[in-house]
Amino acid sequence: MKFTTRIRVLCKANHGASLMELALVTPMLLLLVFGALDLGRGYYVYLELVNAAHAGAEYGSLHPSDTANIIKAATKPNEPPNVTFPAPTVTYGCECSDGGATYSLNCTSPPTCTASGTRGSNKVYRVQVNTSAVYTTFLPWSGIPSSFTLYGSATIRGNY
């Protein structure tokens, strides 16, 4: 069989075409899968931060000056790997229930509210818990830093 005839026969044959397509598509498919896993893990860490902040703020709405236990309630003991959770920050104070601009940090000098509330005073406690975590991606992605900080925050108001 001549060489040119052999080339024509090989060019017309479709043996291995599926394997070739698989070889071309597999890297893109793996990139999409790992990207989705990394993005999902980052979103999971973000949700953990928001839930931790909310748990601390809920405790703080009942015990606003108990900063140590607010931090304990907002601390996540089961950290995902490659993620660092520093201690949350807590601020509390008093404000008028109408949500005005008058705000007193640590309630050292409570604000003067003009309208009366349901219990004779319309002052409320306001507890804010801020959490953060340093998230490191599995793989270095082009255009995205390999390590960045995610933030979570919750503010809850409680009775004065």
N, CA and C atoms as an extended XYZ file, in Angstrom:
480
Properties=species:S:1:pos:R:3:atomname:S:1:resname:S:1:resid:I:1 pbc="F F F"
N         0.844       -1.171        0.000 N   MET     1
C         0.000        0.000        0.000 CA  MET     1
C         0.890        1.234        0.000 C   MET     1
N         0.540        2.152       -0.851 N   LYS     2
C         1.324        3.372       -0.970 CA  LYS     2
C         1.159        4.215        0.296 C   LYS     2
N         2.135        5.073        0.483 N   PHE     3
C         2.134        5.949        1.655 CA  PHE     3
C         0.956        6.926        1.624 C   PHE     3
N         0.675        7.535        0.482 N   THR     4
C        -0.427        8.495        0.370 CA  THR     4
C        -1.775        7.810        0.572 C   THR     4
N        -1.893        6.592        0.105 N   THR     5
C        -3.140        5.856        0.313 CA  THR     5
C        -3.322        5.547        1.799 C   THR     5
N        -2.261        5.194        2.425 N   ARG     6
C        -2.315        4.904        3.865 CA  ARG     6
C        -2.722        6.146        4.658 C   ARG     6
N        -2.207        7.323        4.312 N   ILE     7
C        -2.560        8.587        4.977 CA  ILE     7
C        -4.042        8.878        4.781 C   ILE     7
N        -4.552        8.676        3.565 N   ARG     8
C        -5.980        8.923        3.304 CA  ARG     8
C        -6.859        8.009        4.150 C   ARG     8
N        -6.464        6.781        4.269 N   VAL     9
C        -7.241        5.821        5.066 CA  VAL     9
C        -7.243        6.245        6.539 C   VAL     9
N        -6.099        6.663        7.059 N   LEU    10
C        -6.017        7.094        8.456 CA  LEU    10
C        -6.814        8.376        8.706 C   LEU    10
N        -6.806        9.288        7.757 N   CYS    11
C        -7.548       10.546        7.918 CA  CYS    11
C        -9.051       10.318        7.909 C   CYS    11
N        -9.500        9.322        7.164 N   LYS    12
C       -10.931        9.044        7.101 CA  LYS    12
C       -11.405        8.204        8.283 C   LYS    12
N       -10.529        7.502        8.926 N   ALA    13
C       -10.906        6.646       10.054 CA  ALA    13
C       -11.243        7.522       11.270 C   ALA    13
N       -12.214        7.082       12.043 N   ASN    14
C       -12.595        7.843       13.229 CA  ASN    14
C       -12.263        7.087       14.517 C   ASN    14
N       -11.361        6.160       14.447 N   HIS    15
C       -10.931        5.438       15.638 CA  HIS    15
C       -10.193        6.402       16.570 C   HIS    15
N       -10.596        6.456       17.812 N   GLY    16
C        -9.915        7.309       18.792 CA  GLY    16
C       -10.402        8.747       18.820 C   GLY    16
N       -11.420        9.084       18.045 N   ALA    17
C       -11.921       10.465       18.038 CA  ALA    17
C       -12.504       10.836       19.400 C   ALA    17
N       -13.203        9.905       20.019 N   SER    18
C       -13.782       10.171       21.340 CA  SER    18
C       -12.697       10.406       22.374 C   SER    18
N       -11.635        9.618       22.296 N   LEU    19
C       -10.530        9.778       23.224 CA  LEU    19
C        -9.854       11.129       23.029 C   LEU    19
N        -9.748       11.566       21.807 N   MET    20
C        -9.154       12.873       21.529 CA  MET    20
C       -10.027       14.003       22.081 C   MET    20
N       -11.343       13.887       21.895 N   GLU    21
C       -12.261       14.897       22.436 CA  GLU    21
C       -12.187       14.940       23.958 C   GLU    21
N       -12.124       13.770       24.573 N   LEU    22
C       -12.003       13.702       26.028 CA  LEU    22
C       -10.712       14.355       26.497 C   LEU    22
N        -9.630       14.110       25.790 N   ALA    23
C        -8.342       14.704       26.153 CA  ALA    23
C        -8.376       16.226       26.034 C   ALA    23
N        -9.139       16.754       25.098 N   LEU    24
C        -9.230       18.209       24.937 CA  LEU    24
C       -10.160       18.847       25.961 C   LEU    24
N       -11.215       18.162       26.352 N   VAL    25
C       -12.224       18.743       27.244 CA  VAL    25
C       -11.886       18.562       28.725 C   VAL    25
N       -11.167       17.516       29.080 N   THR    26
C       -10.886       17.202       30.487 CA  THR    26
C       -10.206       18.345       31.246 C   THR    26
N        -9.180       19.017       30.744 N   PRO    27
C        -8.580       20.109       31.514 CA  PRO    27
C        -9.564       21.242       31.816 C   PRO    27
N       -10.409       21.576       30.853 N   MET    28
C       -11.399       22.640       31.101 CA  MET    28
C       -12.427       22.195       32.129 C   MET    28
N       -12.846       20.944       32.061 N   LEU    29
C       -13.810       20.415       33.007 CA  LEU    29
C       -13.228       20.391       34.416 C   LEU    29
N       -11.987       19.968       34.556 N   LEU    30
C       -11.337       19.955       35.867 CA  LEU    30
C       -11.175       21.369       36.422 C   LEU    30
N       -10.857       22.312       35.562 N   LEU    31
C       -10.738       23.703       35.992 CA  LEU    31
C       -12.065       24.224       36.524 C   LEU    31
N       -13.159       23.906       35.851 N   LEU    32
C       -14.479       24.317       36.319 CA  LEU    32
C       -14.843       23.647       37.643 C   LEU    32
N       -14.543       22.370       37.782 N   VAL    33
C       -14.874       21.653       39.017 CA  VAL    33
C       -14.084       22.207       40.196 C   VAL    33
N       -12.762       22.372       40.037 N   PHE    34
C       -11.959       22.912       41.127 CA  PHE    34
C       -12.328       24.357       41.442 C   PHE    34
N       -12.667       25.134       40.431 N   GLY    35
C       -13.116       26.506       40.669 CA  GLY    35
C       -14.412       26.543       41.463 C   GLY    35
N       -15.350       25.672       41.127 N   ALA    36
C       -16.617       25.613       41.869 CA  ALA    36
C       -16.392       25.152       43.304 C   ALA    36
N       -15.501       24.180       43.501 N   LEU    37
C       -15.196       23.714       44.858 CA  LEU    37
C       -14.557       24.816       45.689 C   LEU    37
N       -13.624       25.547       45.099 N   ASP    38
C       -12.944       26.622       45.819 CA  ASP    38
C       -13.915       27.754       46.149 C   ASP    38
N       -14.749       28.116       45.194 N   LEU    39
C       -15.742       29.164       45.434 CA  LEU    39
C       -16.752       28.728       46.496 C   LEU    39
N       -17.191       27.480       46.431 N   GLY    40
C       -18.133       26.967       47.427 CA  GLY    40
C       -17.535       26.930       48.817 C   GLY    40
N       -16.269       26.568       48.914 N   ARG    41
C       -15.593       26.550       50.213 CA  ARG    41
C       -15.457       27.967       50.772 C   ARG    41
N       -15.146       28.923       49.911 N   GLY    42
C       -15.068       30.314       50.355 CA  GLY    42
C       -16.412       30.834       50.838 C   GLY    42
N       -17.471       30.461       50.143 N   TYR    43
C       -18.814       30.879       50.557 CA  TYR    43
C       -19.193       30.213       51.879 C   TYR    43
N       -18.790       28.970       52.085 N   TYR    44
C       -19.031       28.281       53.350 CA  TYR    44
C       -18.348       29.014       54.504 C   TYR    44
N       -17.102       29.428       54.307 N   VAL    45
C       -16.380       30.169       55.343 CA  VAL    45
C       -17.095       31.488       55.635 C   VAL    45
N       -17.555       32.172       54.588 N   TYR    46
C       -18.292       33.425       54.786 CA  TYR    46
C       -19.559       33.189       55.613 C   TYR    46
N       -20.315       32.138       55.303 N   LEU    47
C       -21.521       31.838       56.069 CA  LEU    47
C       -21.200       31.500       57.521 C   LEU    47
N       -20.096       30.808       57.756 N   GLU    48
C       -19.671       30.511       59.124 CA  GLU    48
C       -19.367       31.806       59.880 C   GLU    48
N       -18.747       32.764       59.210 N   LEU    49
C       -18.440       34.048       59.846 CA  LEU    49
C       -19.709       34.805       60.209 C   LEU    49
N       -20.654       34.857       59.293 N   VAL    50
C       -21.907       35.568       59.546 CA  VAL    50
C       -22.682       34.884       60.669 C   VAL    50
N       -22.734       33.545       60.658 N   ASN    51
C       -23.446       32.824       61.712 CA  ASN    51
C       -22.773       33.002       63.072 C   ASN    51
N       -21.448       33.018       63.101 N   ALA    52
C       -20.729       33.239       64.353 CA  ALA    52
C       -21.013       34.642       64.899 C   ALA    52
N       -20.995       35.636       64.015 N   ALA    53
C       -21.298       37.002       64.452 CA  ALA    53
C       -22.728       37.109       64.973 C   ALA    53
N       -23.642       36.437       64.299 N   HIS    54
C       -25.040       36.476       64.725 CA  HIS    54
C       -25.224       35.788       66.078 C   HIS    54
N       -24.540       34.662       66.296 N   ALA    55
C       -24.634       33.969       67.582 CA  ALA    55
C       -24.099       34.845       68.714 C   ALA    55
N       -22.997       35.524       68.468 N   GLY    56
C       -22.452       36.430       69.481 CA  GLY    56
C       -23.370       37.604       69.750 C   GLY    56
N       -23.959       38.155       68.694 N   ALA    57
C       -24.862       39.301       68.867 CA  ALA    57
C       -26.146       38.885       69.589 C   ALA    57
N       -26.630       37.663       69.323 N   GLU    58
C       -27.817       37.184       70.046 CA  GLU    58
C       -27.546       37.081       71.540 C   GLU    58
N       -26.396       36.512       71.896 N   TYR    59
C       -26.040       36.444       73.311 CA  TYR    59
C       -25.869       37.857       73.870 C   TYR    59
N       -25.250       38.723       73.091 N   GLY    60
C       -25.021       40.090       73.547 CA  GLY    60
C       -26.299       40.900       73.713 C   GLY    60
N       -27.363       40.546       73.001 N   SER    61
C       -28.618       41.282       73.176 CA  SER    61
C       -29.220       41.019       74.557 C   SER    61
N       -28.886       39.873       75.150 N   LEU    62
C       -29.359       39.557       76.505 CA  LEU    62
C       -28.372       39.992       77.576 C   LEU    62
N       -27.078       39.979       77.265 N   HIS    63
C       -26.012       40.341       78.210 CA  HIS    63
C       -25.040       41.292       77.520 C   HIS    63
N       -25.423       42.558       77.319 N   PRO    64
C       -24.605       43.443       76.475 CA  PRO    64
C       -23.223       43.778       77.026 C   PRO    64
N       -23.027       43.758       78.323 N   SER    65
C       -21.719       44.143       78.850 CA  SER    65
C       -20.803       42.942       79.089 C   SER    65
N       -21.269       41.729       78.813 N   ASP    66
C       -20.484       40.507       79.027 CA  ASP    66
C       -19.659       40.206       77.772 C   ASP    66
N       -18.657       41.030       77.533 N   THR    67
C       -17.872       40.937       76.300 CA  THR    67
C       -17.154       39.601       76.162 C   THR    67
N       -16.625       39.065       77.259 N   ALA    68
C       -15.879       37.807       77.182 CA  ALA    68
C       -16.760       36.669       76.678 C   ALA    68
N       -17.988       36.564       77.178 N   ASN    69
C       -18.884       35.492       76.735 CA  ASN    69
C       -19.488       35.765       75.361 C   ASN    69
N       -19.595       37.036       74.978 N   ILE    70
C       -20.033       37.346       73.614 CA  ILE    70
C       -18.980       36.826       72.628 C   ILE    70
N       -17.709       37.074       72.937 N   ILE    71
C       -16.626       36.587       72.086 CA  ILE    71
C       -16.617       35.060       72.069 C   ILE    71
N       -16.868       34.446       73.228 N   LYS    72
C       -16.910       32.984       73.295 CA  LYS    72
C       -18.052       32.428       72.446 C   LYS    72
N       -19.212       33.099       72.471 N   ALA    73
C       -20.351       32.650       71.660 CA  ALA    73
C       -20.090       32.839       70.171 C   ALA    73
N       -19.265       33.819       69.819 N   ALA    74
C       -18.999       34.110       68.407 CA  ALA    74
C       -17.744       33.425       67.884 C   ALA    74
N       -17.126       32.568       68.687 N   THR    75
C       -15.917       31.873       68.259 CA  THR    75
C       -16.292       30.501       67.729 C   THR    75
N       -15.773       30.183       66.571 N   LYS    76
C       -16.053       28.888       65.954 CA  LYS    76
C       -14.951       27.895       66.333 C   LYS    76
N       -15.291       26.824       67.063 N   PRO    77
C       -14.254       25.870       67.454 CA  PRO    77
C       -13.792       24.966       66.311 C   PRO    77
N       -14.646       24.658       65.353 N   ASN    78
C       -14.300       23.755       64.251 CA  ASN    78
C       -13.958       24.553       63.006 C   ASN    78
N       -12.745       25.064       62.972 N   GLU    79
C       -12.323       25.853       61.825 CA  GLU    79
C       -12.027       24.949       60.636 C   GLU    79
N       -12.427       25.366       59.437 N   PRO    80
C       -12.021       24.611       58.251 CA  PRO    80
C       -10.505       24.708       58.076 C   PRO    80
N        -9.871       23.736       57.420 N   PRO    81
C        -8.419       23.809       57.220 CA  PRO    81
C        -8.027       24.994       56.336 C   PRO    81
N        -6.847       25.514       56.564 N   ASN    82
C        -6.279       26.657       55.823 CA  ASN    82
C        -7.051       27.949       56.033 C   ASN    82
N        -7.815       28.043       57.130 N   VAL    83
C        -8.556       29.267       57.438 CA  VAL    83
C        -8.230       29.667       58.866 C   VAL    83
N        -7.897       30.937       59.081 N   THR    84
C        -7.564       31.437       60.408 CA  THR    84
C        -8.668       32.380       60.878 C   THR    84
N        -9.278       32.047       62.012 N   PHE    85
C       -10.330       32.885       62.597 CA  PHE    85
C        -9.741       33.654       63.774 C   PHE    85
N        -9.434       34.949       63.622 N   PRO    86
C        -9.010       35.728       64.790 CA  PRO    86
C       -10.204       35.998       65.706 C   PRO    86
N        -9.937       36.482       66.894 N   ALA    87
C       -11.010       36.763       67.852 CA  ALA    87
C       -11.930       37.845       67.298 C   ALA    87
N       -13.243       37.689       67.477 N   PRO    88
C       -14.179       38.711       66.998 CA  PRO    88
C       -14.075       39.989       67.824 C   PRO    88
N       -14.521       41.078       67.238 N   THR    89
C       -14.577       42.351       67.970 CA  THR    89
C       -16.024       42.641       68.335 C   THR    89
N       -16.199       43.224       69.517 N   VAL    90
C       -17.537       43.492       70.039 CA  VAL    90
C       -17.631       44.956       70.428 C   VAL    90
N       -18.700       45.607       70.003 N   THR    91
C       -19.022       46.944       70.495 CA  THR    91
C       -20.475       46.925       70.951 C   THR    91
N       -20.722       47.570       72.061 N   TYR    92
C       -22.100       47.685       72.524 CA  TYR    92
C       -22.320       49.090       73.037 C   TYR    92
N       -23.565       49.453       73.061 N   GLY    93
C       -23.913       50.778       73.534 CA  GLY    93
C       -25.409       50.916       73.640 C   GLY    93
N       -25.857       52.144       73.836 N   CYS    94
C       -27.280       52.438       73.966 CA  CYS    94
C       -27.668       53.431       72.881 C   CYS    94
N       -28.892       53.314       72.429 N   GLU    95
C       -29.412       54.252       71.451 CA  GLU    95
C       -30.912       54.372       71.638 C   GLU    95
N       -31.507       55.351       71.003 N   CYS    96
C       -32.953       55.518       71.057 CA  CYS    96
C       -33.613       54.488       70.151 C   CYS    96
N       -34.775       54.007       70.543 N   SER    97
C       -35.434       52.943       69.795 CA  SER    97
C       -35.910       53.399       68.419 C   SER    97
N       -36.003       54.705       68.205 N   ASP    98
C       -36.432       55.186       66.892 CA  ASP    98
C       -35.307       55.119       65.854 C   ASP    98
N       -34.116       54.679       66.277 N   GLY    99
C       -33.005       54.522       65.341 CA  GLY    99
C       -32.342       55.822       64.966 C   GLY    99
N       -32.487       56.839       65.790 N   GLY   100
C       -31.886       58.127       65.499 CA  GLY   100
C       -30.368       58.094       65.569 C   GLY   100
N       -29.779       59.241       65.344 N   ALA   101
C       -28.325       59.323       65.296 CA  ALA   101
C       -27.698       59.319       66.685 C   ALA   101
N       -28.494       59.487       67.742 N   THR   102
C       -27.953       59.529       69.090 CA  THR   102
C       -27.552       58.122       69.511 C   THR   102
N       -26.277       57.981       69.862 N   TYR   103
C       -25.743       56.675       70.226 CA  TYR   103
C       -24.707       56.882       71.316 C   TYR   103
N       -24.746       56.039       72.348 N   SER   104
C       -23.798       56.140       73.444 CA  SER   104
C       -22.989       54.860       73.510 C   SER   104
N       -21.678       54.978       73.393 N   LEU   105
C       -20.810       53.826       73.446 CA  LEU   105
C       -20.696       53.325       74.880 C   LEU   105
N       -20.870       52.025       75.094 N   ASN   106
C       -20.795       51.362       76.397 CA  ASN   106
C       -21.816       51.886       77.397 C   ASN   106
N       -22.766       52.652       76.966 N   CYS   107
C       -23.854       53.185       77.798 CA  CYS   107
C       -23.345       53.992       78.988 C   CYS   107
N       -22.171       54.612       78.873 N   THR   108
C       -21.636       55.406       79.977 CA  THR   108
C       -22.508       56.623       80.234 C   THR   108
N       -22.985       57.250       79.191 N   SER   109
C       -23.949       58.346       79.332 CA  SER   109
C       -25.079       58.071       78.340 C   SER   109
N       -26.172       57.448       78.820 N   PRO   110
C       -27.257       57.069       77.915 CA  PRO   110
C       -27.801       58.273       77.148 C   PRO   110
N       -28.232       58.053       75.918 N   PRO   111
C       -28.753       59.161       75.115 CA  PRO   111
C       -30.081       59.665       75.678 C   PRO   111
N       -30.373       60.898       75.388 N   THR   112
C       -31.651       61.482       75.790 CA  THR   112
C       -32.614       61.319       74.629 C   THR   112
N       -33.647       60.529       74.866 N   CYS   113
C       -34.626       60.251       73.821 CA  CYS   113
C       -35.883       61.061       74.098 C   CYS   113
N       -36.462       61.607       73.056 N   THR   114
C       -37.616       62.492       73.235 CA  THR   114
C       -38.922       61.724       73.334 C   THR   114
N       -39.117       60.712       72.526 N   ALA   115
C       -40.383       59.966       72.546 CA  ALA   115
C       -40.328       58.905       73.638 C   ALA   115
N       -41.479       58.601       74.240 N   SER   116
C       -41.505       57.568       75.271 CA  SER   116
C       -41.777       56.217       74.617 C   SER   116
N       -41.175       55.193       75.164 N   GLY   117
C       -41.339       53.850       74.615 CA  GLY   117
C       -42.446       53.087       75.307 C   GLY   117
N       -42.525       51.813       75.047 N   THR   118
C       -43.594       50.987       75.604 CA  THR   118
C       -43.397       50.716       77.088 C   THR   118
N       -42.173       50.780       77.586 N   ARG   119
C       -41.909       50.511       79.000 CA  ARG   119
C       -41.463       51.768       79.730 C   ARG   119
N       -41.840       52.899       79.275 N   GLY   120
C       -41.494       54.141       79.933 CA  GLY   120
C       -40.202       54.753       79.422 C   GLY   120
N       -39.382       54.008       78.715 N   SER   121
C       -38.145       54.510       78.149 CA  SER   121
C       -37.980       53.892       76.767 C   SER   121
N       -37.521       54.678       75.846 N   ASN   122
C       -37.333       54.111       74.513 CA  ASN   122
C       -35.856       53.935       74.186 C   ASN   122
N       -35.056       53.689       75.221 N   LYS   123
C       -33.645       53.386       75.009 CA  LYS   123
C       -33.498       51.873       74.830 C   LYS   123
N       -32.605       51.471       73.941 N   VAL   124
C       -32.344       50.059       73.701 CA  VAL   124
C       -30.836       49.834       73.664 C   VAL   124
N       -30.443       48.615       74.004 N   TYR   125
C       -29.054       48.220       73.835 CA  TYR   125
C       -28.820       47.895       72.361 C   TYR   125
N       -27.610       48.139       71.930 N   ARG   126
C       -27.228       47.804       70.556 CA  ARG   126
C       -25.884       47.096       70.627 C   ARG   126
N       -25.857       45.831       70.201 N   VAL   127
C       -24.638       45.036       70.237 CA  VAL   127
C       -24.230       44.714       68.800 C   VAL   127
N       -22.979       44.975       68.493 N   GLN   128
C       -22.459       44.663       67.162 CA  GLN   128
C       -21.243       43.760       67.311 C   GLN   128
N       -21.254       42.653       66.568 N   VAL   129
C       -20.145       41.700       66.575 CA  VAL   129
C       -19.594       41.607       65.159 C   VAL   129
N       -18.288       41.782       65.040 N   ASN   130
C       -17.613       41.692       63.740 CA  ASN   130
C       -16.644       40.520       63.772 C   ASN   130
N       -16.738       39.657       62.777 N   THR   131
C       -15.828       38.527       62.657 CA  THR   131
C       -15.065       38.636       61.340 C   THR   131
N       -13.934       37.970       61.288 N   SER   132
C       -13.147       37.966       60.055 CA  SER   132
C       -12.362       36.660       59.986 C   SER   132
N       -11.943       36.310       58.790 N   ALA   133
C       -11.130       35.116       58.591 CA  ALA   133
C       -10.262       35.312       57.364 C   ALA   133
N        -9.060       34.780       57.427 N   VAL   134
C        -8.162       34.798       56.279 CA  VAL   134
C        -8.400       33.503       55.515 C   VAL   134
N        -8.835       33.622       54.280 N   TYR   135
C        -9.153       32.472       53.432 CA  TYR   135
C        -8.056       32.288       52.398 C   TYR   135
N        -7.565       31.068       52.289 N   THR   136
C        -6.541       30.726       51.303 CA  THR   136
C        -7.134       29.741       50.308 C   THR   136
N        -7.016       30.045       49.033 N   THR   137
C        -7.586       29.190       47.999 CA  THR   137
C        -6.756       27.906       47.845 C   THR   137
N        -7.385       26.872       47.283 N   PHE   138
C        -6.679       25.616       47.012 CA  PHE   138
C        -5.585       25.813       45.976 C   PHE   138
N        -5.940       26.465       44.894 N   LEU   139
C        -5.021       26.665       43.777 CA  LEU   139
C        -4.856       28.154       43.509 C   LEU   139
N        -3.722       28.579       42.975 N   PRO   140
C        -3.585       29.982       42.592 CA  PRO   140
C        -4.389       30.256       41.313 C   PRO   140
N        -5.347       31.170       41.401 N   TRP   141
C        -6.187       31.504       40.250 CA  TRP   141
C        -5.702       32.815       39.659 C   TRP   141
N        -5.671       32.886       38.371 N   SER   142
C        -5.223       34.092       37.683 CA  SER   142
C        -6.205       35.235       37.951 C   SER   142
N        -5.694       36.356       38.416 N   GLY   143
C        -6.530       37.528       38.665 CA  GLY   143
C        -7.168       37.557       40.042 C   GLY   143
N        -7.006       36.501       40.840 N   ILE   144
C        -7.581       36.446       42.183 CA  ILE   144
C        -6.434       36.212       43.158 C   ILE   144
N        -6.355       36.985       44.238 N   PRO   145
C        -5.282       36.736       45.208 CA  PRO   145
C        -5.440       35.352       45.838 C   PRO   145
N        -4.339       34.716       46.180 N   SER   146
C        -4.408       33.368       46.746 CA  SER   146
C        -4.841       33.381       48.202 C   SER   146
N        -4.803       34.526       48.847 N   SER   147
C        -5.219       34.647       50.239 CA  SER   147
C        -5.890       36.008       50.429 C   SER   147
N        -7.059       36.018       51.035 N   PHE   148
C        -7.741       37.277       51.289 CA  PHE   148
C        -8.623       37.145       52.527 C   PHE   148
N        -9.071       38.277       53.052 N   THR   149
C        -9.843       38.304       54.291 CA  THR   149
C       -11.329       38.425       53.984 C   THR   149
N       -12.108       37.573       54.635 N   LEU   150
C       -13.569       37.617       54.556 CA  LEU   150
C       -14.093       38.192       55.864 C   LEU   150
N       -15.216       38.916       55.807 N   TYR   151
C       -15.770       39.573       56.990 CA  TYR   151
C       -17.225       39.170       57.205 C   TYR   151
N       -17.612       39.084       58.469 N   GLY   152
C       -19.005       38.864       58.842 CA  GLY   152
C       -19.362       39.851       59.943 C   GLY   152
N       -20.597       40.292       59.966 N   SER   153
C       -21.023       41.269       60.961 CA  SER   153
C       -22.490       41.069       61.286 C   SER   153
N       -22.844       41.332       62.546 N   ALA   154
C       -24.237       41.261       62.978 CA  ALA   154
C       -24.482       42.314       64.039 C   ALA   154
N       -25.614       42.976       63.956 N   THR   155
C       -26.014       43.967       64.949 CA  THR   155
C       -27.419       43.612       65.413 C   THR   155
N       -27.592       43.547       66.726 N   ILE   156
C       -28.904       43.240       67.307 CA  ILE   156
C       -29.173       44.243       68.415 C   ILE   156
N       -30.410       44.670       68.475 N   ARG   157
C       -30.848       45.584       69.515 CA  ARG   157
C       -31.692       44.824       70.539 C   ARG   157
N       -31.526       45.152       71.812 N   GLY   158
C       -32.271       44.505       72.883 CA  GLY   158
C       -32.844       45.528       73.836 C   GLY   158
N       -33.707       45.085       74.733 N   ASN   159
C       -34.339       45.994       75.702 CA  ASN   159
C       -33.312       46.559       76.665 C   ASN   159
N       -33.546       47.798       77.071 N   TYR   160
C       -32.652       48.523       77.967 CA  TYR   160
C       -32.946       48.146       79.386 C   TYR   160
